[in-house]
Amino acid sequence: MKRFLGVLTAILLTATALVAQQPGGANRGAGAGSSMTGAFYGKIIDSITGKGLEAASVQLYTNKFDSATKSMKQVLASGMLTKANGDFRLENIAAMGQYKLVITAIGFKEVSMPVALIDRAMMEKMRSGAQDMNAMMGALDKDLGNIKLGIDQQILGNVTVESTKPLVQLAIDRKVYNVEKDLAATGGGTAADVMKNVPSLNVDIDGNVTLRNSSPQIFVDGRPTTLTLDQIPADQIASVEVITNPSAKFDASGGTGGILNIVLKKARRVGYSGNVRAGIDMRGKFNIGGDINVRQGKVNFFANGNYGQRKSISDGTTDRLTTIKAPNTNMHQVDESIRDGYFAFGRAGFDYFINNRNTITVSGSAVRGQFKNNTTSHIYVDTLFAVDPKRSYTQRYSDGEGNFRNYGGALGYVRNFQKSGHQLTADVNYNTSKNDNVSLVSNNIFPNFPAGSYMYRYRQQQVGDGTNQQITFQTDYTNPLTDNSKLEAGIRYNQRNNDSRNTFGVMDDNGNVSVLAPLSSKFKYTDRIYAAYSSYTGRFSETFGYMVGLRVEGSNYSGRVHSSVKDGASFKDTSNSYSISYPVSFFPSVFLSKKLKANQDLQLNYSRRINRPNFFQLFPFTDYSDSLNLSRGNPGLKPEFTNSIELSYQKTFPKNNSLLISAYYKHTTDLITRYQAQETNPINDSAVFVNTFINANSSFVGGIEFVAKNRITKWWDITSNLNLYTSKITIDDPAIETTDQLYSWFAKINNSFKLPKNFSLQVTGDYTSKTVLSPGGSSGQGGGGGGWGPTVSGNSQGYTKPSYSIDAALRFEFMKNKAASITLNVSDIFRTRINDVYTQSASFYQHAVRTRDQQFFRLNFNYRFGKFDASLFKRKNIRGEQENMQNSMQGAQ
């Protein structure tokens, strides 16, 4: 039977071929004269870089009998321009024809080659029955593989390339801030300095970031990290992605704050490139750094390094009226803090291109730093007796030293299938950090100030250290089913191991330390998150699209607590294990998009997210390093869930002007919020306030945001941001006072000026009105143990007063191709960046004001070098480096 089918097929194909080759009916091309057709497909790539070439011309020719000349004539059978990744596909091609494929592209040498769907050898096999029907039908869909085009040096000799990425790229679902265009993000700054200029983000004086009055989940290269913002040099950041309402494809963690993804620098251009830089600030602290990237053959190597010294000065005052019990007390505290040290950052890795569709990436990073902290405090306490008020004075000196180390590694694999957009990625990321901290607080106490000279000294020492390990496994699969539909799916596993130890003691005049067991602690915990997602993208029509997705996540905590508890008149050691398993939760998302007339887009989206309590919020022991501001976590916290809805409208105007308007509403249940409670000191039974965390009933954040990009003139560009919002925290407990709902606004403007003589100027400003303290969970900045890391959490009991600031940067570029530059930065020009916070409860009222590094200057030098292959400059207006987000992670999932 197999032989019979083969012979019958061969006869039919032979007859078809004979008819098709008769004079007047000579092979007419695409399907002419033949009932059986097929397709050619393949990929056009650069012979040196291996990258697909967009808009290359692919033409298929065949021969046709010309009745006028009575001879065969070459005619075009099919043709197209390649897609963005170099793919092409020619359909409806007659099966028995002989063809010539011709490929041309600007700046490349022409390539021509003979091709056929069914050749003579296959024909003979079919006649003999050696070729089965399935193999023959498979030949009708023929993969020509990767076709390489070589550089035409003569054509490229006089080509001038001008390609640049804008400072801000706006899209419906995200904003991309290209840091390399930010003059203020150079010269020894950190990621926190970069965030000050990113639309939608607000940064306080300590570098804590909020997004629409909530704290975002912070990623580096699309994955969780143990790095904090002040451990990432600004010079190493390529771009910042702000995703306000992530879909099911993204991590569900982060609660109300969305995702802030920091993309580090990396290039893949053939040849070598890099830069060196050095700078100094107004306090004589210097920084040096450099980047290098080398691409040769199948290997792309990259490395970055930074070393910087920093000295930060902070001043503040705190006034507190306490009404716990009669008599009331009034405290006035004046602080001056100095933080001095160094910071080193290194990162290296390579891409290995196995072939044009398979890539392996290996990278590693190392961070090390040491800072010494010195705080001088003058504390005046008035005891408000009805008849004879008394004043005491405490002179406090706090000296501390902290060391941190962070190491990370990543292994990634990318598989690109023949179909454009069809891709499989897999990666594993590992980060570990370690902190060591020691502090000595000396209190010189004058109980009857200033009447007497009697003084006694009380000195306390705290030693802390901890480690934080994080590992993430993830794989993602994308398959464009049709031109208008796409299926995406993936799985992820994330685990964190945290170990923290704190020893608290009292030091005598001889330097001997007596450990206070009830104030010391040892705490270890592990949390695991399991996740899987799937999403489908499709269209109802040419202008109406949709994406629906579902993410499933489960998580659990396990840990052990070592402590001392009071047993009668003494204390005894105890150890307790605990575990918390959060049930599997579902996180749906729906995105609807509509293209309107005149370059307008409309999108409505909904998503559900979660914010799990972090290590410091769960830590069950009290931090006594500041006896007037005690802190403790709450191991009984529950995760908070947020439902978000957002409506966005975007209009693109001529000359790259654009306007993005977004209305948003986020409702959170079981909000994790800060709370000050009155408790008893276990050492002397005195009444104290402890800053801790509780689950509030609910909260909401809602508002409308405007982001506009405008080119005023050829030399003046403006990016402006206005956010009008309101928020409210609800707690049913009548004993807990909450702040009334406020309507607030936040504005930011970024001016970029191109000045004569290769000068450029950037002036930025921001303003924040009176605001309820952020109801938004933790910042997710990672960090190790052994101390209280930065957290930004909601506070049901306070608000901040209005503040504003203005920064500027001036750059001069020189040498050939503007390879060198000098940049002068100044932050908080008018000394107006102030953190002014009011908090209150039934038993206290507090007003705290702090400033940090006002009117701060930095001077930086940068020199770029490199030698690139001419294939990089094959056409004007080439696309920017899109590999930044695709380098080793292929996006933030």
Solvent accessible surface area in square Angstrom, and as a share of the most:
residue,aa,sasa,rsa
1,M,174,0.78
2,K,125,0.53
3,R,155,0.56
4,F,119,0.50
5,L,78,0.39
6,G,8,0.08
7,V,52,0.30
8,L,74,0.37
9,T,14,0.08
10,A,3,0.02
11,I,102,0.52
12,L,108,0.54
13,L,6,0.03
14,T,41,0.24
15,A,50,0.39
16,T,32,0.19
17,A,14,0.11
18,L,105,0.52
19,V,100,0.57
20,A,11,0.09
21,Q,121,0.54
22,Q,100,0.44
23,P,101,0.63
24,G,56,0.53
25,G,9,0.09
26,A,6,0.05
27,N,25,0.13
28,R,118,0.43
29,G,1,0.01
30,A,50,0.39
31,G,22,0.21
32,A,23,0.18
33,G,36,0.34
34,S,20,0.13
35,S,115,0.74
36,M,53,0.24
37,T,54,0.31
38,G,11,0.11
39,A,3,0.03
40,F,0,0.00
41,Y,42,0.16
42,G,1,0.01
43,K,22,0.09
44,I,0,0.00
45,I,1,0.01
46,D,4,0.02
47,S,48,0.31
48,I,70,0.36
49,T,7,0.04
50,G,25,0.24
51,K,76,0.32
52,G,23,0.22
53,L,1,0.01
54,E,50,0.22
55,A,52,0.41
56,A,0,0.00
57,S,30,0.19
58,V,0,0.00
59,Q,60,0.27
60,L,0,0.00
61,Y,48,0.18
62,T,5,0.03
63,N,75,0.38
64,K,88,0.37
65,F,47,0.20
66,D,36,0.19
67,S,74,0.48
68,A,90,0.70
69,T,88,0.51
70,K,147,0.62
71,S,55,0.36
72,M,111,0.50
73,K,114,0.48
74,Q,93,0.41
75,V,35,0.20
76,L,100,0.50
77,A,15,0.12
78,S,25,0.16
79,G,39,0.37
80,M,58,0.26
81,L,109,0.54
82,T,7,0.04
83,K,103,0.43
84,A,58,0.45
85,N,49,0.25
86,G,0,0.00
87,D,12,0.06
88,F,6,0.02
89,R,102,0.37
90,L,3,0.02
91,E,87,0.39
92,N,98,0.50
93,I,0,0.00
94,A,4,0.03
95,A,0,0.00
96,M,36,0.16
97,G,3,0.03
98,Q,115,0.51
99,Y,9,0.03
100,K,76,0.32
101,L,0,0.00
102,V,17,0.10
103,I,0,0.00
104,T,49,0.29
105,A,16,0.12
106,I,130,0.66
107,G,1,0.01
108,F,8,0.03
109,K,116,0.49
110,E,112,0.50
111,V,39,0.23
112,S,64,0.41
113,M,58,0.26
114,P,119,0.75
115,V,13,0.08
116,A,14,0.11
117,L,3,0.01
118,I,3,0.01
119,D,69,0.36
120,R,207,0.75
121,A,65,0.50
122,M,39,0.17
123,M,15,0.07
124,E,103,0.46
125,K,101,0.43
126,M,2,0.01
127,R,100,0.36
128,S,56,0.36
129,G,11,0.11
130,A,74,0.57
131,Q,29,0.13
132,D,59,0.30
133,M,87,0.39
134,N,127,0.65
135,A,45,0.35
136,M,1,0.00
137,M,92,0.41
138,G,46,0.45
139,A,16,0.12
140,L,12,0.06
141,D,65,0.33
142,K,73,0.31
143,D,67,0.35
144,L,33,0.16
145,G,22,0.21
146,N,44,0.23
147,I,13,0.07
148,K,119,0.50
149,L,0,0.00
150,G,25,0.24
151,I,13,0.07
152,D,29,0.15
153,Q,111,0.49
154,Q,165,0.74
155,I,90,0.46
156,L,17,0.08
157,G,60,0.58
158,N,147,0.75
159,V,56,0.32
160,T,85,0.50
161,V,40,0.23
162,E,133,0.60
163,S,55,0.36
164,T,104,0.61
165,K,39,0.16
166,P,47,0.29
167,L,27,0.13
168,V,2,0.01
169,Q,74,0.33
170,L,24,0.12
171,A,38,0.29
172,I,30,0.15
173,D,57,0.29
174,R,60,0.22
175,K,7,0.03
176,V,27,0.15
177,Y,2,0.01
178,N,6,0.03
179,V,5,0.03
180,E,88,0.40
181,K,79,0.33
182,D,1,0.01
183,L,16,0.08
184,A,20,0.15
185,A,1,0.01
186,T,24,0.14
187,G,1,0.01
188,G,23,0.22
189,G,4,0.04
190,T,13,0.07
191,A,0,0.00
192,A,10,0.08
193,D,36,0.19
194,V,0,0.00
195,M,0,0.00
196,K,47,0.20
197,N,8,0.04
198,V,1,0.00
199,P,3,0.02
200,S,4,0.02
201,L,0,0.00
202,N,43,0.22
203,V,19,0.11
204,D,55,0.29
205,I,20,0.10
206,D,61,0.31
207,G,14,0.13
208,N,21,0.11
209,V,1,0.01
210,T,20,0.12
211,L,1,0.01
212,R,7,0.03
213,N,18,0.09
214,S,1,0.00
215,S,1,0.00
216,P,1,0.01
217,Q,35,0.15
218,I,7,0.03
219,F,0,0.00
220,V,18,0.10
221,D,10,0.05
222,G,1,0.01
223,R,3,0.01
224,P,15,0.10
225,T,12,0.07
226,T,1,0.01
227,L,11,0.06
228,T,12,0.07
229,L,4,0.02
230,D,61,0.32
231,Q,20,0.09
232,I,1,0.01
233,P,5,0.03
234,A,1,0.01
235,D,7,0.03
236,Q,2,0.01
237,I,0,0.00
238,A,9,0.07
239,S,9,0.06
240,V,0,0.00
241,E,12,0.05
242,V,0,0.00
243,I,3,0.02
244,T,9,0.05
245,N,7,0.04
246,P,4,0.02
247,S,13,0.08
248,A,4,0.03
249,K,39,0.17
250,F,18,0.07
251,D,7,0.04
252,A,4,0.03
253,S,11,0.07
254,G,5,0.05
255,G,2,0.01
256,T,3,0.01
257,G,0,0.00
258,G,1,0.01
259,I,0,0.00
260,L,0,0.00
261,N,0,0.00
262,I,0,0.00
263,V,0,0.00
264,L,8,0.04
265,K,53,0.23
266,K,16,0.07
267,A,14,0.11
268,R,29,0.10
269,R,78,0.28
270,V,14,0.08
271,G,18,0.18
272,Y,98,0.37
273,S,10,0.06
274,G,14,0.14
275,N,20,0.10
276,V,74,0.42
277,R,10,0.03
278,A,41,0.32
279,G,11,0.11
280,I,87,0.44
281,D,20,0.11
282,M,101,0.45
283,R,62,0.23
284,G,46,0.44
285,K,41,0.17
286,F,81,0.34
287,N,10,0.05
288,I,88,0.45
289,G,16,0.15
290,G,19,0.19
291,D,18,0.09
292,I,58,0.30
293,N,10,0.05
294,V,59,0.34
295,R,10,0.04
296,Q,138,0.62
297,G,52,0.50
298,K,106,0.45
299,V,66,0.38
300,N,0,0.00
301,F,83,0.35
302,F,4,0.01
303,A,22,0.17
304,N,15,0.08
305,G,25,0.24
306,N,15,0.08
307,Y,69,0.26
308,G,10,0.09
309,Q,52,0.23
310,R,48,0.18
311,K,60,0.25
312,S,15,0.10
313,I,47,0.24
314,S,13,0.08
315,D,64,0.33
316,G,10,0.10
317,T,49,0.28
318,T,24,0.14
319,D,57,0.29
320,R,20,0.07
321,L,71,0.35
322,T,21,0.12
323,T,54,0.31
324,I,42,0.22
325,K,145,0.61
326,A,95,0.73
327,P,47,0.30
328,N,56,0.29
329,T,41,0.24
330,N,64,0.33
331,M,14,0.06
332,H,71,0.32
333,Q,12,0.05
334,V,55,0.32
335,D,31,0.16
336,E,86,0.39
337,S,32,0.21
338,I,53,0.27
339,R,77,0.28
340,D,46,0.24
341,G,18,0.17
342,Y,60,0.23
343,F,4,0.02
344,A,30,0.23
345,F,7,0.03
346,G,26,0.25
347,R,21,0.08
348,A,44,0.34
349,G,7,0.07
350,F,81,0.34
351,D,0,0.00
352,Y,85,0.33
353,F,31,0.13
354,I,64,0.32
355,N,74,0.38
356,N,49,0.25
357,R,36,0.13
358,N,16,0.08
359,T,16,0.09
360,I,56,0.28
361,T,3,0.02
362,V,54,0.31
363,S,21,0.13
364,G,31,0.30
365,S,29,0.19
366,A,44,0.34
367,V,2,0.01
368,R,112,0.41
369,G,2,0.02
370,Q,56,0.25
371,F,7,0.03
372,K,118,0.50
373,N,59,0.30
374,N,61,0.31
375,T,32,0.19
376,T,36,0.21
377,S,3,0.02
378,H,61,0.27
379,I,5,0.03
380,Y,55,0.21
381,V,41,0.24
382,D,31,0.16
383,T,32,0.19
384,L,74,0.37
385,F,86,0.36
386,A,112,0.87
387,V,144,0.83
388,D,86,0.45
389,P,80,0.50
390,K,107,0.45
391,R,99,0.36
392,S,30,0.20
393,Y,19,0.07
394,T,22,0.13
395,Q,48,0.21
396,R,19,0.07
397,Y,79,0.30
398,S,27,0.17
399,D,69,0.36
400,G,16,0.16
401,E,55,0.25
402,G,10,0.09
403,N,34,0.17
404,F,22,0.09
405,R,40,0.14
406,N,2,0.01
407,Y,104,0.40
408,G,15,0.15
409,G,31,0.30
410,A,14,0.11
411,L,88,0.44
412,G,3,0.03
413,Y,72,0.27
414,V,10,0.06
415,R,71,0.26
416,N,49,0.25
417,F,59,0.25
418,Q,44,0.20
419,K,96,0.41
420,S,38,0.25
421,G,47,0.45
422,H,31,0.14
423,Q,45,0.20
424,L,60,0.30
425,T,7,0.04
426,A,37,0.29
427,D,12,0.06
428,V,41,0.23
429,N,10,0.05
430,Y,84,0.32
431,N,21,0.11
432,T,28,0.16
433,S,8,0.05
434,K,68,0.29
435,N,32,0.17
436,D,41,0.21
437,N,52,0.27
438,V,64,0.37
439,S,27,0.17
440,L,48,0.24
441,V,6,0.03
442,S,19,0.12
443,N,8,0.04
444,N,14,0.07
445,I,32,0.16
446,F,44,0.18
447,P,44,0.28
448,N,82,0.42
449,F,63,0.26
450,P,105,0.66
451,A,99,0.76
452,G,37,0.35
453,S,105,0.68
454,Y,140,0.53
455,M,77,0.34
456,Y,101,0.39
457,R,127,0.46
458,Y,81,0.31
459,R,39,0.14
460,Q,7,0.03
461,Q,40,0.18
462,Q,25,0.11
463,V,61,0.35
464,G,4,0.04
465,D,33,0.17
466,G,0,0.00
467,T,39,0.22
468,N,7,0.04
469,Q,68,0.30
470,Q,13,0.06
471,I,48,0.24
472,T,3,0.02
473,F,97,0.40
474,Q,10,0.04
475,T,40,0.24
476,D,9,0.05
477,Y,72,0.28
478,T,26,0.15
479,N,25,0.13
480,P,23,0.14
481,L,83,0.41
482,T,85,0.49
483,D,137,0.71
484,N,74,0.38
485,S,14,0.09
486,K,69,0.29
487,L,63,0.31
488,E,10,0.05
489,A,34,0.26
490,G,8,0.08
491,I,105,0.53
492,R,20,0.07
493,Y,53,0.20
494,N,7,0.04
495,Q,36,0.16
496,R,56,0.21
497,N,47,0.24
498,N,8,0.04
499,D,25,0.13
500,S,2,0.01
501,R,64,0.24
502,N,17,0.09
503,T,57,0.33
504,F,8,0.03
505,G,2,0.02
506,V,40,0.23
507,M,29,0.13
508,D,65,0.34
509,D,120,0.62
510,N,128,0.66
511,G,39,0.37
512,N,91,0.46
513,V,61,0.35
514,S,72,0.47
515,V,86,0.49
516,L,38,0.19
517,A,41,0.31
518,P,28,0.18
519,L,14,0.07
520,S,18,0.11
521,S,11,0.07
522,K,78,0.33
523,F,0,0.00
524,K,91,0.39
525,Y,6,0.02
526,T,24,0.14
527,D,2,0.01
528,R,70,0.26
529,I,23,0.12
530,Y,100,0.38
531,A,11,0.09
532,A,41,0.32
533,Y,15,0.06
534,S,51,0.33
535,S,4,0.03
536,Y,77,0.29
537,T,40,0.23
538,G,3,0.03
539,R,103,0.38
540,F,134,0.56
541,S,57,0.37
542,E,136,0.61
543,T,54,0.32
544,F,69,0.29
545,G,6,0.05
546,Y,45,0.17
547,M,42,0.19
548,V,66,0.38
549,G,12,0.12
550,L,78,0.39
551,R,4,0.02
552,V,46,0.27
553,E,2,0.01
554,G,11,0.10
555,S,8,0.05
556,N,36,0.19
557,Y,2,0.01
558,S,41,0.27
559,G,14,0.13
560,R,107,0.39
561,V,20,0.12
562,H,62,0.28
563,S,20,0.13
564,S,14,0.09
565,V,64,0.37
566,K,117,0.50
567,D,77,0.40
568,G,66,0.64
569,A,109,0.84
570,S,66,0.43
571,F,72,0.30
572,K,114,0.48
573,D,122,0.63
574,T,36,0.21
575,S,51,0.33
576,N,86,0.44
577,S,70,0.45
578,Y,54,0.21
579,S,85,0.55
580,I,41,0.21
581,S,90,0.58
582,Y,26,0.10
583,P,107,0.67
584,V,93,0.53
585,S,15,0.10
586,F,112,0.47
587,F,4,0.02
588,P,47,0.29
589,S,3,0.02
590,V,57,0.33
591,F,16,0.07
592,L,58,0.29
593,S,43,0.28
594,K,75,0.32
595,K,106,0.45
596,L,70,0.35
597,K,178,0.75
598,A,65,0.50
599,N,107,0.55
600,Q,42,0.19
601,D,40,0.21
602,L,63,0.31
603,Q,21,0.09
604,L,72,0.36
605,N,6,0.03
606,Y,69,0.26
607,S,2,0.01
608,R,66,0.24
609,R,6,0.02
610,I,4,0.02
611,N,7,0.04
612,R,23,0.08
613,P,0,0.00
614,N,22,0.11
615,F,8,0.03
616,F,17,0.07
617,Q,0,0.00
618,L,2,0.01
619,F,8,0.03
620,P,30,0.19
621,F,29,0.12
622,T,20,0.12
623,D,18,0.09
624,Y,23,0.09
625,S,37,0.24
626,D,40,0.21
627,S,53,0.34
628,L,50,0.25
629,N,56,0.29
630,L,3,0.02
631,S,29,0.19
632,R,53,0.19
633,G,3,0.03
634,N,45,0.23
635,P,55,0.34
636,G,57,0.55
637,L,5,0.02
638,K,107,0.45
639,P,12,0.07
640,E,0,0.00
641,F,41,0.17
642,T,0,0.00
643,N,57,0.29
644,S,3,0.02
645,I,82,0.42
646,E,6,0.03
647,L,82,0.41
648,S,1,0.00
649,Y,58,0.22
650,Q,19,0.09
651,K,36,0.15
652,T,57,0.33
653,F,81,0.34
654,P,107,0.67
655,K,167,0.71
656,N,99,0.51
657,N,28,0.14
658,S,10,0.07
659,L,49,0.24
660,L,5,0.02
661,I,43,0.22
662,S,4,0.02
663,A,42,0.32
664,Y,9,0.04
665,Y,98,0.37
666,K,8,0.03
667,H,66,0.29
668,T,0,0.00
669,T,56,0.33
670,D,43,0.22
671,L,0,0.00
672,I,0,0.00
673,T,0,0.00
674,R,78,0.28
675,Y,45,0.17
676,Q,25,0.11
677,A,19,0.15
678,Q,91,0.40
679,E,58,0.26
680,T,84,0.49
681,N,24,0.12
682,P,47,0.29
683,I,81,0.41
684,N,97,0.50
685,D,100,0.52
686,S,47,0.30
687,A,43,0.33
688,V,23,0.13
689,F,16,0.07
690,V,3,0.02
691,N,40,0.20
692,T,13,0.08
693,F,18,0.08
694,I,35,0.18
695,N,41,0.21
696,A,2,0.02
697,N,68,0.35
698,S,24,0.15
699,S,3,0.02
700,F,49,0.20
701,V,2,0.01
702,G,9,0.08
703,G,20,0.19
704,I,59,0.30
705,E,2,0.01
706,F,64,0.27
707,V,1,0.01
708,A,18,0.14
709,K,25,0.10
710,N,60,0.31
711,R,111,0.40
712,I,88,0.44
713,T,49,0.29
714,K,176,0.74
715,W,124,0.44
716,W,71,0.25
717,D,47,0.24
718,I,25,0.12
719,T,16,0.09
720,S,37,0.24
721,N,6,0.03
722,L,61,0.30
723,N,4,0.02
724,L,73,0.36
725,Y,14,0.05
726,T,19,0.11
727,S,3,0.02
728,K,44,0.19
729,I,4,0.02
730,T,60,0.35
731,I,27,0.14
732,D,103,0.53
733,D,65,0.34
734,P,133,0.83
735,A,75,0.58
736,I,20,0.10
737,E,74,0.33
738,T,43,0.25
739,T,22,0.13
740,D,109,0.56
741,Q,65,0.29
742,L,40,0.20
743,Y,170,0.65
744,S,7,0.05
745,W,104,0.36
746,F,8,0.03
747,A,26,0.20
748,K,14,0.06
749,I,71,0.36
750,N,7,0.03
751,N,18,0.09
752,S,35,0.23
753,F,35,0.15
754,K,131,0.56
755,L,65,0.32
756,P,103,0.65
757,K,166,0.70
758,N,66,0.34
759,F,75,0.31
760,S,24,0.15
761,L,50,0.25
762,Q,3,0.01
763,V,43,0.25
764,T,9,0.05
765,G,12,0.11
766,D,35,0.18
767,Y,68,0.26
768,T,17,0.10
769,S,12,0.08
770,K,83,0.35
771,T,8,0.05
772,V,5,0.03
773,L,17,0.08
774,S,16,0.10
775,P,0,0.00
776,G,2,0.02
777,G,0,0.00
778,S,11,0.07
779,S,3,0.02
780,G,25,0.24
781,Q,11,0.05
782,G,31,0.29
783,G,11,0.11
784,G,3,0.03
785,G,0,0.00
786,G,3,0.03
787,G,29,0.28
788,W,80,0.28
789,G,24,0.23
790,P,62,0.39
791,T,28,0.16
792,V,15,0.09
793,S,1,0.01
794,G,0,0.00
795,N,16,0.08
796,S,2,0.01
797,Q,4,0.02
798,G,2,0.02
799,Y,52,0.20
800,T,30,0.17
801,K,81,0.34
802,P,64,0.40
803,S,34,0.22
804,Y,102,0.39
805,S,2,0.01
806,I,53,0.27
807,D,14,0.07
808,A,18,0.14
809,A,1,0.01
810,L,69,0.34
811,R,34,0.13
812,F,69,0.29
813,E,43,0.19
814,F,57,0.24
815,M,114,0.51
816,K,167,0.71
817,N,122,0.63
818,K,93,0.39
819,A,16,0.12
820,A,1,0.00
821,S,14,0.09
822,I,71,0.36
823,T,3,0.02
824,L,77,0.38
825,N,8,0.04
826,V,21,0.12
827,S,25,0.16
828,D,2,0.01
829,I,44,0.22
830,F,126,0.53
831,R,130,0.48
832,T,24,0.14
833,R,32,0.12
834,I,64,0.32
835,N,43,0.22
836,D,23,0.12
837,V,28,0.16
838,Y,34,0.13
839,T,17,0.10
840,Q,74,0.33
841,S,20,0.13
842,A,79,0.61
843,S,20,0.13
844,F,8,0.03
845,Y,95,0.36
846,Q,23,0.10
847,H,45,0.20
848,A,23,0.18
849,V,39,0.22
850,R,74,0.27
851,T,25,0.15
852,R,67,0.24
853,D,37,0.19
854,Q,34,0.15
855,Q,58,0.26
856,F,25,0.10
857,F,80,0.33
858,R,32,0.12
859,L,81,0.40
860,N,6,0.03
861,F,79,0.33
862,N,33,0.17
863,Y,70,0.27
864,R,118,0.43
865,F,63,0.26
866,G,34,0.33
867,K,141,0.60
868,F,68,0.28
869,D,32,0.16
870,A,30,0.23
871,S,2,0.01
872,L,20,0.10
873,F,73,0.31
874,K,34,0.15
875,R,62,0.23
876,K,131,0.56
877,N,129,0.66
878,I,44,0.22
879,R,140,0.51
880,G,30,0.29
881,E,60,0.27
882,Q,101,0.45
883,E,33,0.15
884,N,19,0.10
885,M,31,0.14
886,Q,85,0.38
887,N,2,0.01
888,S,10,0.06
889,M,12,0.05
890,Q,25,0.11
891,G,12,0.12
892,A,4,0.03
893,Q,11,0.05
